[in-house]
Amino acid sequence: DRSPKPGQLLLHDSTPDPIRNELQKMGYILSFDDRTSGPINAIFFDWKHKSMWGGSSNHGEDYGIGW
């Protein structure tokens, strides 16, 4: 279910305890996972510098291609 859930945050498992504690004090409902996004693939075309930048998440068989 990808519907918005106001007040809920998905954080990475490695989020430090002090950060978790402060967010909970602010009233957020926290959940944790080793993957917090994806699958995501993106290519940025930098026309000013005539270059391309790309990236892929580590969520399975992700890839990006450009020419």
HELIX and SHEET records of a PDB file:
HELIX    1   1 ASP A   17  LYS A   25  1                                   9    
SHEET    1   A 2 GLN A   8  HIS A  12  0                                        
SHEET    2   A 2 ILE A  29  ASP A  33  1                                        
SHEET    1   B 2 ASN A  41  ASP A  46  0                                        
SHEET    2   B 2 SER A  51  SER A  56 -1                                        
END                                                                             
